Amino acid sequence: MPSSIPFRPTRLLIVGRNSALRDGLLALIREQADILVVGAPDSSGEALKLFIEAGPEVVVVDADMPGDEGLEIIRGIGLQSPGTAIIALVTYEWDQLAMAALAAGAVAFLPRDRIADRLLSLVRESSGRS
């Protein structure tokens, strides 16, 4: 018996100042039918606005933005919507930035050198659709 519930992809917001990083993430996700990118802003103001408008289930944030902006975005989204899964992109596994991202409210962190290997599965796991 087919399900009467329509399929709805996981809505994902990508936040980071580095345009090459954002473009690479978009290219990685573009072909995934079960993940829909609802925005890819480069600033905290735009990120919080898009977050409120689009209501993504998962947010990927470059935690290494200038002036702790990445950590502030993680905190802001966590306060606005504690149930949203936030994945922090960091430079090194288990470094000070990774720990700060978890303390700010990220549910997971992902070192940049593991993005291609792990991002899609981590997004699916974080949304509960693995």
C-alpha positions in Angstrom: 0.0 0.0 0.0 1.6 3.3 -1.0 2.1 6.0 1.6 -0.3 8.9 1.4 2.3 11.2 2.9 4.0 13.2 0.1 7.8 13.1 0.0 9.4 16.3 1.3 13.1 16.7 1.0 15.2 17.9 4.0 15.5 21.6 3.8 19.1 22.7 4.3 20.6 26.2 4.8 24.3 26.7 4.1 26.1 29.7 5.8 29.6 30.9 5.2 31.7 33.8 4.0 33.9 31.8 1.7 32.2 31.7 -1.7 34.3 28.8 -3.0 33.3 26.7 0.0 29.6 27.6 -0.5 29.8 26.8 -4.2 31.5 23.5 -3.5 28.8 22.5 -1.0 26.1 23.5 -3.4 27.7 21.4 -6.2 27.9 18.4 -3.8 24.3 18.6 -2.8 22.8 19.7 -6.2 22.0 16.1 -7.4 20.5 14.9 -4.1 16.7 14.4 -4.5 16.3 14.2 -0.7 18.0 17.4 0.2 16.9 20.9 -0.9 19.2 23.9 -0.3 16.9 26.8 0.8 19.7 29.3 0.8 23.4 30.0 1.0 24.0 33.4 2.6 27.3 34.8 3.5 26.4 36.9 6.6 24.8 36.4 9.9 22.0 38.9 9.2 21.0 37.3 5.9 21.4 33.8 7.5 19.0 34.5 10.4 16.5 36.1 8.0 16.6 33.1 5.6 16.4 30.8 8.6 13.2 32.4 9.8 11.7 32.5 6.2 12.6 29.0 5.1 12.5 27.0 8.3 15.3 24.5 7.4 15.7 21.3 9.4 19.4 21.3 9.0 21.9 24.3 8.9 25.5 23.9 7.9 27.6 26.8 9.2 31.3 27.6 8.5 32.3 28.1 12.2 35.6 29.7 11.1 34.0 33.0 9.9 35.8 36.3 10.9 35.1 37.7 14.4 33.3 34.6 15.7 30.4 35.3 13.4 30.0 31.5 12.7 29.7 30.8 16.4 27.2 33.7 16.8 25.1 32.2 14.0 25.1 28.8 15.7 24.1 30.4 19.0 21.4 32.6 17.3 19.8 29.7 15.5 20.0 27.5 18.5 18.2 30.0 20.6 15.6 30.7 17.9 14.9 27.0 17.2 16.5 24.5 19.6 15.3 21.5 17.5 17.2 22.6 14.4 20.2 20.4 13.6 23.3 22.6 13.2 26.5 21.2 11.6 29.6 23.2 12.1 32.4 23.1 9.5 35.8 23.4 11.1 39.4 23.2 10.1 40.6 20.5 12.4 38.8 17.6 14.2 38.4 18.1 17.9 40.2 21.5 17.9 39.2 24.5 20.0 36.8 25.8 17.3 35.1 22.4 17.1 34.6 22.4 20.8 33.3 26.0 20.8 30.8 25.1 18.0 29.4 22.2 20.1 29.2 24.5 23.1 27.4 27.1 21.0 24.7 24.6 20.0 26.0 22.6 17.0 24.9 18.9 17.0 28.0 17.9 15.1 31.1 19.3 13.5 32.8 18.3 10.3 36.4 19.1 9.4 36.7 20.6 5.9 38.9 17.8 4.6 36.1 15.3 5.3 33.2 17.2 3.7 33.1 15.1 0.5 33.2 11.9 2.5 30.7 12.8 5.3 28.5 15.8 4.6 25.6 14.1 2.9 25.3 11.3 5.4 25.7 13.7 8.3 22.9 15.9 6.9 20.6 12.9 6.6 21.5 11.6 10.1 20.9 15.1 11.6 17.5 15.3 9.9 16.5 11.9 11.1 16.3 10.5 7.5 19.4 8.3 7.4 
